[in-house]
């Protein structure tokens, strides 16, 4: 069963054009899709936005159950 479970190999970050067109990017400079479409500027974002958890908020605390009315 473990042989059937394969991780998908793909580029983690695509160039702007590939991301816009929702196609696979091979992370070359320029990538093959930009070369094929004759896009002069194959641009990758410098910063990859990450999920940020809000700071200054208290973690959720469990509340005691209210007695039935």
N, CA, C, O and CB atoms as a CASP TS submission, in Angstrom:
PFRMAT TS
TARGET T0000
AUTHOR 0000-0000-0000
METHOD Language model
MODEL 1
PARENT N/A
ATOM      1  N   UNK     1       0.828  -1.194   0.000  1.00  0.00           N
ATOM      2  CA  UNK     1       0.000   0.000   0.000  1.00  0.00           C
ATOM      3  C   UNK     1       0.868   1.252   0.000  1.00  0.00           C
ATOM      4  O   UNK     1       0.506   2.262  -0.604  1.00  0.00           O
ATOM      5  CB  UNK     1      -0.939   0.002   1.208  1.00  0.00           C
ATOM      6  N   UNK     2       2.018   1.188   0.681  1.00  0.00           N
ATOM      7  CA  UNK     2       2.886   2.358   0.747  1.00  0.00           C
ATOM      8  C   UNK     2       3.451   2.717  -0.622  1.00  0.00           C
ATOM      9  O   UNK     2       3.769   3.878  -0.877  1.00  0.00           O
ATOM     10  CB  UNK     2       4.022   2.115   1.729  1.00  0.00           C
ATOM     11  N   UNK     3       3.578   1.725  -1.504  1.00  0.00           N
ATOM     12  CA  UNK     3       4.084   2.000  -2.843  1.00  0.00           C
ATOM     13  C   UNK     3       3.105   2.840  -3.650  1.00  0.00           C
ATOM     14  O   UNK     3       3.510   3.586  -4.542  1.00  0.00           O
ATOM     15  CB  UNK     3       4.374   0.699  -3.572  1.00  0.00           C
ATOM     16  N   UNK     4       1.822   2.722  -3.339  1.00  0.00           N
ATOM     17  CA  UNK     4       0.812   3.468  -4.076  1.00  0.00           C
ATOM     18  C   UNK     4       0.739   4.932  -3.654  1.00  0.00           C
ATOM     19  O   UNK     4       0.223   5.765  -4.400  1.00  0.00           O
ATOM     20  CB  UNK     4      -0.534   2.821  -3.894  1.00  0.00           C
ATOM     21  N   UNK     5       1.245   5.251  -2.477  1.00  0.00           N
ATOM     22  CA  UNK     5       1.186   6.621  -1.985  1.00  0.00           C
ATOM     23  C   UNK     5       2.432   7.372  -2.436  1.00  0.00           C
ATOM     24  O   UNK     5       3.516   7.182  -1.886  1.00  0.00           O
ATOM     25  CB  UNK     5       1.055   6.651  -0.442  1.00  0.00           C
ATOM     26  N   UNK     6       2.271   8.212  -3.424  1.00  0.00           N
ATOM     27  CA  UNK     6       3.390   9.001  -3.930  1.00  0.00           C
ATOM     28  C   UNK     6       3.089  10.463  -3.707  1.00  0.00           C
ATOM     29  O   UNK     6       1.960  10.914  -3.901  1.00  0.00           O
ATOM     30  CB  UNK     6       3.655   8.716  -5.428  1.00  0.00           C
ATOM     31  N   UNK     7       4.103  11.199  -3.300  1.00  0.00           N
ATOM     32  CA  UNK     7       3.919  12.632  -3.173  1.00  0.00           C
ATOM     33  C   UNK     7       4.003  13.253  -4.550  1.00  0.00           C
ATOM     34  O   UNK     7       4.801  12.833  -5.388  1.00  0.00           O
ATOM     35  CB  UNK     7       4.964  13.250  -2.221  1.00  0.00           C
ATOM     36  N   UNK     8       3.187  14.241  -4.773  1.00  0.00           N
ATOM     37  CA  UNK     8       3.160  14.909  -6.068  1.00  0.00           C
ATOM     38  C   UNK     8       4.342  15.856  -6.157  1.00  0.00           C
ATOM     39  O   UNK     8       4.523  16.721  -5.300  1.00  0.00           O
ATOM     40  CB  UNK     8       1.826  15.671  -6.281  1.00  0.00           C
ATOM     41  N   UNK     9       5.145  15.686  -7.199  1.00  0.00           N
ATOM     42  CA  UNK     9       6.288  16.568  -7.390  1.00  0.00           C
ATOM     43  C   UNK     9       5.862  17.710  -8.293  1.00  0.00           C
ATOM     44  O   UNK     9       5.478  17.490  -9.441  1.00  0.00           O
ATOM     45  CB  UNK     9       7.505  15.803  -7.990  1.00  0.00           C
ATOM     46  N   UNK    10       5.928  18.916  -7.781  1.00  0.00           N
ATOM     47  CA  UNK    10       5.596  20.079  -8.593  1.00  0.00           C
ATOM     48  C   UNK    10       6.316  21.285  -8.038  1.00  0.00           C
ATOM     49  O   UNK    10       6.732  21.307  -6.880  1.00  0.00           O
ATOM     50  CB  UNK    10       4.073  20.320  -8.633  1.00  0.00           C
ATOM     51  N   UNK    11       6.454  22.274  -8.871  1.00  0.00           N
ATOM     52  CA  UNK    11       7.111  23.493  -8.436  1.00  0.00           C
ATOM     53  C   UNK    11       6.263  24.158  -7.371  1.00  0.00           C
ATOM     54  O   UNK    11       5.045  24.265  -7.512  1.00  0.00           O
ATOM     55  CB  UNK    11       7.354  24.448  -9.621  1.00  0.00           C
ATOM     56  N   UNK    12       6.899  24.600  -6.320  1.00  0.00           N
ATOM     57  CA  UNK    12       6.169  25.221  -5.221  1.00  0.00           C
ATOM     58  C   UNK    12       5.687  26.611  -5.590  1.00  0.00           C
ATOM     59  O   UNK    12       4.610  27.026  -5.163  1.00  0.00           O
ATOM     60  CB  UNK    12       7.040  25.288  -3.980  1.00  0.00           C
ATOM     61  N   UNK    13       6.458  27.324  -6.367  1.00  0.00           N
ATOM     62  CA  UNK    13       6.120  28.700  -6.705  1.00  0.00           C
ATOM     63  C   UNK    13       6.225  28.868  -8.211  1.00  0.00           C
ATOM     64  O   UNK    13       7.221  28.479  -8.821  1.00  0.00           O
ATOM     65  CB  UNK    13       7.045  29.708  -5.965  1.00  0.00           C
ATOM     66  N   UNK    14       5.204  29.442  -8.796  1.00  0.00           N
ATOM     67  CA  UNK    14       5.189  29.670 -10.238  1.00  0.00           C
ATOM     68  C   UNK    14       5.510  31.119 -10.540  1.00  0.00           C
ATOM     69  O   UNK    14       5.380  31.993  -9.683  1.00  0.00           O
ATOM     70  CB  UNK    14       3.830  29.288 -10.839  1.00  0.00           C
ATOM     71  N   UNK    15       5.933  31.362 -11.780  1.00  0.00           N
ATOM     72  CA  UNK    15       6.123  32.748 -12.199  1.00  0.00           C
ATOM     73  C   UNK    15       4.747  33.403 -12.299  1.00  0.00           C
ATOM     74  O   UNK    15       3.724  32.719 -12.274  1.00  0.00           O
ATOM     75  CB  UNK    15       6.895  32.834 -13.566  1.00  0.00           C
ATOM     76  N   UNK    16       4.727  34.689 -12.410  1.00  0.00           N
ATOM     77  CA  UNK    16       3.465  35.428 -12.400  1.00  0.00           C
ATOM     78  C   UNK    16       2.571  35.014 -13.564  1.00  0.00           C
ATOM     79  O   UNK    16       1.364  34.852 -13.386  1.00  0.00           O
ATOM     80  CB  UNK    16       3.729  36.933 -12.453  1.00  0.00           C
ATOM     81  N   UNK    17       3.148  34.840 -14.757  1.00  0.00           N
ATOM     82  CA  UNK    17       2.345  34.460 -15.921  1.00  0.00           C
ATOM     83  C   UNK    17       1.731  33.069 -15.744  1.00  0.00           C
ATOM     84  O   UNK    17       0.549  32.873 -16.026  1.00  0.00           O
ATOM     85  CB  UNK    17       3.204  34.497 -17.192  1.00  0.00           C
ATOM     86  N   UNK    18       2.525  32.110 -15.280  1.00  0.00           N
ATOM     87  CA  UNK    18       2.005  30.753 -15.088  1.00  0.00           C
ATOM     88  C   UNK    18       0.929  30.734 -14.009  1.00  0.00           C
ATOM     89  O   UNK    18      -0.069  30.025 -14.139  1.00  0.00           O
ATOM     90  CB  UNK    18       3.142  29.785 -14.716  1.00  0.00           C
ATOM     91  N   UNK    19       1.123  31.500 -12.959  1.00  0.00           N
ATOM     92  CA  UNK    19       0.118  31.556 -11.912  1.00  0.00           C
ATOM     93  C   UNK    19      -1.168  32.184 -12.437  1.00  0.00           C
ATOM     94  O   UNK    19      -2.266  31.735 -12.110  1.00  0.00           O
ATOM     95  CB  UNK    19       0.642  32.341 -10.709  1.00  0.00           C
ATOM     96  N   UNK    20      -1.025  33.219 -13.249  1.00  0.00           N
ATOM     97  CA  UNK    20      -2.195  33.895 -13.815  1.00  0.00           C
ATOM     98  C   UNK    20      -2.950  32.960 -14.760  1.00  0.00           C
ATOM     99  O   UNK    20      -4.181  32.933 -14.765  1.00  0.00           O
ATOM    100  CB  UNK    20      -1.770  35.179 -14.561  1.00  0.00           C
ATOM    101  N   UNK    21      -2.198  32.190 -15.563  1.00  0.00           N
ATOM    102  CA  UNK    21      -2.819  31.273 -16.524  1.00  0.00           C
ATOM    103  C   UNK    21      -3.162  29.922 -15.902  1.00  0.00           C
ATOM    104  O   UNK    21      -3.780  29.080 -16.553  1.00  0.00           O
ATOM    105  CB  UNK    21      -1.897  31.066 -17.712  1.00  0.00           C
ATOM    106  N   UNK    22      -2.762  29.709 -14.638  1.00  0.00           N
ATOM    107  CA  UNK    22      -3.002  28.467 -13.898  1.00  0.00           C
ATOM    108  C   UNK    22      -2.437  27.261 -14.633  1.00  0.00           C
ATOM    109  O   UNK    22      -3.122  26.263 -14.857  1.00  0.00           O
ATOM    110  CB  UNK    22      -4.497  28.273 -13.658  1.00  0.00           C
ATOM    111  N   UNK    23      -1.165  27.383 -15.000  1.00  0.00           N
ATOM    112  CA  UNK    23      -0.466  26.287 -15.657  1.00  0.00           C
ATOM    113  C   UNK    23       0.807  25.987 -14.883  1.00  0.00           C
ATOM    114  O   UNK    23       1.272  26.813 -14.098  1.00  0.00           O
ATOM    115  CB  UNK    23      -0.148  26.628 -17.140  1.00  0.00           C
ATOM    116  N   UNK    24       1.363  24.824 -15.101  1.00  0.00           N
ATOM    117  CA  UNK    24       2.564  24.414 -14.381  1.00  0.00           C
ATOM    118  C   UNK    24       3.777  25.197 -14.859  1.00  0.00           C
ATOM    119  O   UNK    24       3.971  25.394 -16.058  1.00  0.00           O
ATOM    120  CB  UNK    24       2.805  22.914 -14.551  1.00  0.00           C
ATOM    121  N   UNK    25       4.574  25.633 -13.922  1.00  0.00           N
ATOM    122  CA  UNK    25       5.797  26.385 -14.205  1.00  0.00           C
ATOM    123  C   UNK    25       6.983  25.500 -13.839  1.00  0.00           C
ATOM    124  O   UNK    25       6.962  24.832 -12.805  1.00  0.00           O
ATOM    125  CB  UNK    25       5.837  27.746 -13.413  1.00  0.00           C
ATOM    126  N   UNK    26       8.022  25.489 -14.682  1.00  0.00           N
ATOM    127  CA  UNK    26       9.178  24.650 -14.371  1.00  0.00           C
ATOM    128  C   UNK    26      10.269  25.399 -13.609  1.00  0.00           C
ATOM    129  O   UNK    26      11.346  24.848 -13.381  1.00  0.00           O
ATOM    130  CB  UNK    26       9.754  24.086 -15.645  1.00  0.00           C
ATOM    131  N   UNK    27      10.011  26.633 -13.214  1.00  0.00           N
ATOM    132  CA  UNK    27      10.890  27.453 -12.371  1.00  0.00           C
ATOM    133  C   UNK    27      12.232  27.772 -13.016  1.00  0.00           C
ATOM    134  O   UNK    27      13.178  28.125 -12.312  1.00  0.00           O
ATOM    135  CB  UNK    27      11.129  26.756 -11.067  1.00  0.00           C
ATOM    136  N   UNK    28      12.336  27.658 -14.314  1.00  0.00           N
ATOM    137  CA  UNK    28      13.540  28.103 -15.010  1.00  0.00           C
ATOM    138  C   UNK    28      13.449  29.614 -15.170  1.00  0.00           C
ATOM    139  O   UNK    28      12.400  30.205 -14.914  1.00  0.00           O
ATOM    140  CB  UNK    28      13.702  27.390 -16.404  1.00  0.00           C
ATOM    141  N   UNK    29      14.535  30.234 -15.588  1.00  0.00           N
ATOM    142  CA  UNK    29      14.497  31.670 -15.861  1.00  0.00           C
ATOM    143  C   UNK    29      15.019  31.900 -17.262  1.00  0.00           C
ATOM    144  O   UNK    29      16.230  31.805 -17.459  1.00  0.00           O
ATOM    145  CB  UNK    29      15.330  32.476 -14.816  1.00  0.00           C
ATOM    146  N   UNK    30      14.203  32.190 -18.235  1.00  0.00           N
ATOM    147  CA  UNK    30      12.738  32.215 -18.208  1.00  0.00           C
ATOM    148  C   UNK    30      12.186  30.801 -18.260  1.00  0.00           C
ATOM    149  O   UNK    30      12.851  29.878 -18.731  1.00  0.00           O
ATOM    150  CB  UNK    30      12.183  33.048 -19.380  1.00  0.00           C
ATOM    151  N   UNK    31      10.966  30.640 -17.775  1.00  0.00           N
ATOM    152  CA  UNK    31      10.355  29.306 -17.772  1.00  0.00           C
ATOM    153  C   UNK    31       9.938  28.926 -19.191  1.00  0.00           C
ATOM    154  O   UNK    31       9.837  29.780 -20.072  1.00  0.00           O
ATOM    155  CB  UNK    31       9.129  29.258 -16.813  1.00  0.00           C
ATOM    156  N   UNK    32       9.703  27.650 -19.394  1.00  0.00           N
ATOM    157  CA  UNK    32       9.383  27.168 -20.743  1.00  0.00           C
ATOM    158  C   UNK    32       8.080  27.754 -21.274  1.00  0.00           C
ATOM    159  O   UNK    32       7.947  27.956 -22.481  1.00  0.00           O
ATOM    160  CB  UNK    32       9.295  25.653 -20.747  1.00  0.00           C
ATOM    161  N   UNK    33       7.122  28.028 -20.401  1.00  0.00           N
ATOM    162  CA  UNK    33       5.857  28.614 -20.852  1.00  0.00           C
ATOM    163  C   UNK    33       6.053  30.052 -21.316  1.00  0.00           C
ATOM    164  O   UNK    33       5.441  30.471 -22.298  1.00  0.00           O
ATOM    165  CB  UNK    33       4.813  28.563 -19.730  1.00  0.00           C
ATOM    166  N   UNK    34       6.892  30.808 -20.628  1.00  0.00           N
ATOM    167  CA  UNK    34       7.167  32.185 -21.047  1.00  0.00           C
ATOM    168  C   UNK    34       7.945  32.202 -22.356  1.00  0.00           C
ATOM    169  O   UNK    34       7.717  33.075 -23.194  1.00  0.00           O
ATOM    170  CB  UNK    34       7.949  32.937 -19.956  1.00  0.00           C
ATOM    171  N   UNK    35       8.859  31.253 -22.546  1.00  0.00           N
ATOM    172  CA  UNK    35       9.603  31.157 -23.801  1.00  0.00           C
ATOM    173  C   UNK    35       8.650  30.825 -24.938  1.00  0.00           C
ATOM    174  O   UNK    35       8.715  31.430 -26.008  1.00  0.00           O
ATOM    175  CB  UNK    35      10.721  30.092 -23.702  1.00  0.00           C
ATOM    176  N   UNK    36       7.767  29.864 -24.705  1.00  0.00           N
ATOM    177  CA  UNK    36       6.821  29.444 -25.734  1.00  0.00           C
ATOM    178  C   UNK    36       5.864  30.572 -26.107  1.00  0.00           C
ATOM    179  O   UNK    36       5.516  30.728 -27.278  1.00  0.00           O
ATOM    180  CB  UNK    36       6.033  28.226 -25.260  1.00  0.00           C
ATOM    181  N   UNK    37       5.434  31.363 -25.114  1.00  0.00           N
ATOM    182  CA  UNK    37       4.494  32.454 -25.397  1.00  0.00           C
ATOM    183  C   UNK    37       5.211  33.752 -25.747  1.00  0.00           C
ATOM    184  O   UNK    37       4.575  34.791 -25.921  1.00  0.00           O
ATOM    185  CB  UNK    37       3.581  32.681 -24.200  1.00  0.00           C
ATOM    186  N   UNK    38       6.539  33.690 -25.850  1.00  0.00           N
ATOM    187  CA  UNK    38       7.362  34.849 -26.197  1.00  0.00           C
ATOM    188  C   UNK    38       7.152  36.014 -25.232  1.00  0.00           C
ATOM    189  O   UNK    38       7.131  37.179 -25.630  1.00  0.00           O
ATOM    190  CB  UNK    38       7.057  35.298 -27.617  1.00  0.00           C
ATOM    191  N   UNK    39       6.996  35.670 -23.954  1.00  0.00           N
ATOM    192  CA  UNK    39       6.865  36.668 -22.903  1.00  0.00           C
ATOM    193  C   UNK    39       8.268  37.131 -22.528  1.00  0.00           C
ATOM    194  O   UNK    39       9.082  36.332 -22.065  1.00  0.00           O
ATOM    195  CB  UNK    39       6.097  36.096 -21.658  1.00  0.00           C
ATOM    196  N   UNK    40       8.554  38.406 -22.723  1.00  0.00           N
ATOM    197  CA  UNK    40       9.896  38.929 -22.474  1.00  0.00           C
ATOM    198  C   UNK    40      10.239  38.919 -20.990  1.00  0.00           C
ATOM    199  O   UNK    40      11.399  38.725 -20.626  1.00  0.00           O
ATOM    200  CB  UNK    40      10.018  40.341 -23.024  1.00  0.00           C
ATOM    201  N   UNK    41       9.249  39.125 -20.133  1.00  0.00           N
ATOM    202  CA  UNK    41       9.517  39.232 -18.700  1.00  0.00           C
ATOM    203  C   UNK    41       8.921  38.039 -17.961  1.00  0.00           C
ATOM    204  O   UNK    41       7.718  37.992 -17.701  1.00  0.00           O
ATOM    205  CB  UNK    41       8.948  40.551 -18.136  1.00  0.00           C
ATOM    206  N   UNK    42       9.773  37.083 -17.631  1.00  0.00           N
ATOM    207  CA  UNK    42       9.352  35.954 -16.805  1.00  0.00           C
ATOM    208  C   UNK    42       9.738  36.324 -15.380  1.00  0.00           C
ATOM    209  O   UNK    42      10.905  36.224 -14.999  1.00  0.00           O
ATOM    210  CB  UNK    42      10.021  34.577 -17.270  1.00  0.00           C
ATOM    211  N   UNK    43       8.762  36.750 -14.600  1.00  0.00           N
ATOM    212  CA  UNK    43       9.040  37.340 -13.288  1.00  0.00           C
ATOM    213  C   UNK    43       8.500  36.446 -12.182  1.00  0.00           C
ATOM    214  O   UNK    43       7.380  35.940 -12.257  1.00  0.00           O
ATOM    215  CB  UNK    43       8.426  38.752 -13.182  1.00  0.00           C
ATOM    216  N   UNK    44       9.320  36.265 -11.158  1.00  0.00           N
ATOM    217  CA  UNK    44       8.931  35.538  -9.959  1.00  0.00           C
ATOM    218  C   UNK    44       8.840  36.535  -8.820  1.00  0.00           C
ATOM    219  O   UNK    44       9.655  37.453  -8.727  1.00  0.00           O
ATOM    220  CB  UNK    44       9.939  34.391  -9.630  1.00  0.00           C
ATOM    221  N   UNK    45       7.848  36.357  -7.950  1.00  0.00           N
ATOM    222  CA  UNK    45       7.729  37.241  -6.797  1.00  0.00           C
ATOM    223  C   UNK    45       8.856  36.937  -5.826  1.00  0.00           C
ATOM    224  O   UNK    45       9.198  35.777  -5.596  1.00  0.00           O
ATOM    225  CB  UNK    45       6.349  37.082  -6.107  1.00  0.00           C
ATOM    226  N   UNK    46       9.428  37.990  -5.261  1.00  0.00           N
ATOM    227  CA  UNK    46      10.525  37.816  -4.318  1.00  0.00           C
ATOM    228  C   UNK    46      10.018  37.244  -3.002  1.00  0.00           C
ATOM    229  O   UNK    46      10.624  36.325  -2.452  1.00  0.00           O
ATOM    230  CB  UNK    46      11.241  39.146  -4.076  1.00  0.00           C
ATOM    231  N   UNK    47       8.922  37.775  -2.497  1.00  0.00           N
ATOM    232  CA  UNK    47       8.350  37.306  -1.245  1.00  0.00           C
ATOM    233  C   UNK    47       7.137  36.456  -1.533  1.00  0.00           C
ATOM    234  O   UNK    47       6.241  36.852  -2.279  1.00  0.00           O
ATOM    235  CB  UNK    47       7.982  38.480  -0.330  1.00  0.00           C
ATOM    236  N   UNK    48       7.121  35.302  -0.943  1.00  0.00           N
ATOM    237  CA  UNK    48       5.957  34.447  -1.069  1.00  0.00           C
ATOM    238  C   UNK    48       5.071  34.753   0.126  1.00  0.00           C
ATOM    239  O   UNK    48       5.505  34.604   1.268  1.00  0.00           O
ATOM    240  CB  UNK    48       6.347  32.920  -1.138  1.00  0.00           C
ATOM    241  N   UNK    49       3.838  35.180  -0.117  1.00  0.00           N
ATOM    242  CA  UNK    49       2.981  35.486   1.023  1.00  0.00           C
ATOM    243  C   UNK    49       2.698  34.233   1.838  1.00  0.00           C
ATOM    244  O   UNK    49       2.355  33.184   1.291  1.00  0.00           O
ATOM    245  CB  UNK    49       1.669  36.120   0.554  1.00  0.00           C
ATOM    246  N   UNK    50       2.847  34.356   3.142  1.00  0.00           N
ATOM    247  CA  UNK    50       2.585  33.233   4.022  1.00  0.00           C
ATOM    248  C   UNK    50       1.399  33.575   4.899  1.00  0.00           C
ATOM    249  O   UNK    50       1.051  34.742   5.079  1.00  0.00           O
ATOM    250  CB  UNK    50       3.827  32.886   4.876  1.00  0.00           C
ATOM    251  N   UNK    51       0.800  32.560   5.429  1.00  0.00           N
ATOM    252  CA  UNK    51      -0.321  32.785   6.323  1.00  0.00           C
ATOM    253  C   UNK    51       0.222  33.302   7.641  1.00  0.00           C
ATOM    254  O   UNK    51       1.118  32.706   8.239  1.00  0.00           O
ATOM    255  CB  UNK    51      -1.154  31.490   6.526  1.00  0.00           C
ATOM    256  N   UNK    52      -0.326  34.404   8.078  1.00  0.00           N
ATOM    257  CA  UNK    52       0.128  35.011   9.320  1.00  0.00           C
ATOM    258  C   UNK    52      -0.989  34.893  10.339  1.00  0.00           C
ATOM    259  O   UNK    52      -2.139  35.242  10.072  1.00  0.00           O
ATOM    260  CB  UNK    52       0.544  36.499   9.111  1.00  0.00           C
ATOM    261  N   UNK    53      -0.630  34.397  11.501  1.00  0.00           N
ATOM    262  CA  UNK    53      -1.628  34.335  12.558  1.00  0.00           C
ATOM    263  C   UNK    53      -1.627  35.667  13.280  1.00  0.00           C
ATOM    264  O   UNK    53      -0.561  36.243  13.500  1.00  0.00           O
ATOM    265  CB  UNK    53      -1.349  33.159  13.541  1.00  0.00           C
ATOM    266  N   UNK    54      -2.781  36.167  13.652  1.00  0.00           N
ATOM    267  CA  UNK    54      -2.830  37.460  14.326  1.00  0.00           C
ATOM    268  C   UNK    54      -2.150  37.385  15.686  1.00  0.00           C
ATOM    269  O   UNK    54      -2.339  36.431  16.441  1.00  0.00           O
ATOM    270  CB  UNK    54      -4.279  37.928  14.484  1.00  0.00           C
ATOM    271  N   UNK    55      -1.365  38.397  15.979  1.00  0.00           N
ATOM    272  CA  UNK    55      -0.691  38.438  17.269  1.00  0.00           C
ATOM    273  C   UNK    55      -1.527  39.261  18.231  1.00  0.00           C
ATOM    274  O   UNK    55      -2.330  40.097  17.816  1.00  0.00           O
ATOM    275  CB  UNK    55       0.741  39.023  17.139  1.00  0.00           C
ATOM    276  N   UNK    56      -1.338  39.024  19.486  1.00  0.00           N
ATOM    277  CA  UNK    56      -2.058  39.787  20.489  1.00  0.00           C
ATOM    278  C   UNK    56      -3.429  39.226  20.801  1.00  0.00           C
ATOM    279  O   UNK    56      -4.153  39.797  21.617  1.00  0.00           O
ATOM    280  CB  UNK    56      -2.192  41.194  20.044  1.00  0.00           C
ATOM    281  N   UNK    57      -3.797  38.144  20.185  1.00  0.00           N
ATOM    282  CA  UNK    57      -5.087  37.544  20.503  1.00  0.00           C
ATOM    283  C   UNK    57      -4.854  36.349  21.406  1.00  0.00           C
ATOM    284  O   UNK    57      -3.924  35.570  21.201  1.00  0.00           O
ATOM    285  CB  UNK    57      -5.851  37.128  19.214  1.00  0.00           C
ATOM    286  N   UNK    58      -5.689  36.216  22.386  1.00  0.00           N
ATOM    287  CA  UNK    58      -5.557  35.111  23.327  1.00  0.00           C
ATOM    288  C   UNK    58      -6.072  33.832  22.680  1.00  0.00           C
ATOM    289  O   UNK    58      -7.036  33.870  21.916  1.00  0.00           O
ATOM    290  CB  UNK    58      -6.322  35.407  24.643  1.00  0.00           C
ATOM    291  N   UNK    59      -5.447  32.717  22.974  1.00  0.00           N
ATOM    292  CA  UNK    59      -5.956  31.458  22.434  1.00  0.00           C
ATOM    293  C   UNK    59      -7.337  31.164  23.015  1.00  0.00           C
ATOM    294  O   UNK    59      -7.664  31.591  24.122  1.00  0.00           O
ATOM    295  CB  UNK    59      -4.980  30.295  22.740  1.00  0.00           C
ATOM    296  N   UNK    60      -8.128  30.439  22.258  1.00  0.00           N
ATOM    297  CA  UNK    60      -9.470  30.114  22.713  1.00  0.00           C
ATOM    298  C   UNK    60      -9.408  29.203  23.925  1.00  0.00           C
ATOM    299  O   UNK    60      -8.659  28.227  23.952  1.00  0.00           O
ATOM    300  CB  UNK    60     -10.278  29.459  21.592  1.00  0.00           C
ATOM    301  N   UNK    61     -10.205  29.537  24.923  1.00  0.00           N
ATOM    302  CA  UNK    61     -10.272  28.744  26.140  1.00  0.00           C
ATOM    303  C   UNK    61     -11.598  27.997  26.152  1.00  0.00           C
ATOM    304  O   UNK    61     -12.624  28.569  25.786  1.00  0.00           O
ATOM    305  CB  UNK    61     -10.117  29.636  27.408  1.00  0.00           C
ATOM    306  N   UNK    62     -11.600  26.761  26.555  1.00  0.00           N
ATOM    307  CA  UNK    62     -12.874  26.037  26.631  1.00  0.00           C
ATOM    308  C   UNK    62     -13.745  26.634  27.729  1.00  0.00           C
ATOM    309  O   UNK    62     -13.268  26.934  28.824  1.00  0.00           O
ATOM    310  CB  UNK    62     -12.637  24.528  26.891  1.00  0.00           C
ATOM    311  N   UNK    63     -15.012  26.799  27.425  1.00  0.00           N
ATOM    312  CA  UNK    63     -15.946  27.331  28.416  1.00  0.00           C
ATOM    313  C   UNK    63     -16.714  26.168  29.026  1.00  0.00           C
ATOM    314  O   UNK    63     -17.001  25.178  28.354  1.00  0.00           O
ATOM    315  CB  UNK    63     -16.921  28.375  27.777  1.00  0.00           C
ATOM    316  N   UNK    64     -17.043  26.297  30.303  1.00  0.00           N
ATOM    317  CA  UNK    64     -17.846  25.222  30.903  1.00  0.00           C
ATOM    318  C   UNK    64     -19.234  25.198  30.276  1.00  0.00           C
ATOM    319  O   UNK    64     -19.787  26.236  29.912  1.00  0.00           O
ATOM    320  CB  UNK    64     -17.953  25.403  32.441  1.00  0.00           C
ATOM    321  N   UNK    65     -19.773  24.020  30.159  1.00  0.00           N
ATOM    322  CA  UNK    65     -21.103  23.871  29.572  1.00  0.00           C
ATOM    323  C   UNK    65     -22.137  24.495  30.492  1.00  0.00           C
ATOM    324  O   UNK    65     -22.052  24.377  31.714  1.00  0.00           O
ATOM    325  CB  UNK    65     -21.433  22.382  29.314  1.00  0.00           C
ATOM    326  N   UNK    66     -23.112  25.157  29.893  1.00  0.00           N
ATOM    327  CA  UNK    66     -24.174  25.759  30.694  1.00  0.00           C
ATOM    328  C   UNK    66     -25.149  24.668  31.113  1.00  0.00           C
ATOM    329  O   UNK    66     -25.440  23.754  30.342  1.00  0.00           O
ATOM    330  CB  UNK    66     -24.907  26.885  29.906  1.00  0.00           C
ATOM    331  N   UNK    67     -25.651  24.769  32.337  1.00  0.00           N
ATOM    332  CA  UNK    67     -26.621  23.754  32.771  1.00  0.00           C
ATOM    333  C   UNK    67     -27.916  23.890  31.974  1.00  0.00           C
ATOM    334  O   UNK    67     -28.284  25.002  31.596  1.00  0.00           O
ATOM    335  CB  UNK    67     -26.910  23.883  34.292  1.00  0.00           C
ATOM    336  N   UNK    68     -28.605  22.802  31.713  1.00  0.00           N
ATOM    337  CA  UNK    68     -29.862  22.884  30.961  1.00  0.00           C
ATOM    338  C   UNK    68     -30.894  23.702  31.718  1.00  0.00           C
ATOM    339  O   UNK    68     -30.938  23.679  32.948  1.00  0.00           O
ATOM    340  CB  UNK    68     -30.412  21.481  30.675  1.00  0.00           C
ATOM    341  N   UNK    69     -31.710  24.414  30.989  1.00  0.00           N
ATOM    342  CA  UNK    69     -32.706  25.294  31.603  1.00  0.00           C
ATOM    343  C   UNK    69     -33.985  24.567  31.872  1.00  0.00           C
ATOM    344  O   UNK    69     -34.934  25.157  32.388  1.00  0.00           O
ATOM    345  CB  UNK    69     -32.978  26.489  30.730  1.00  0.00           C
TER
END
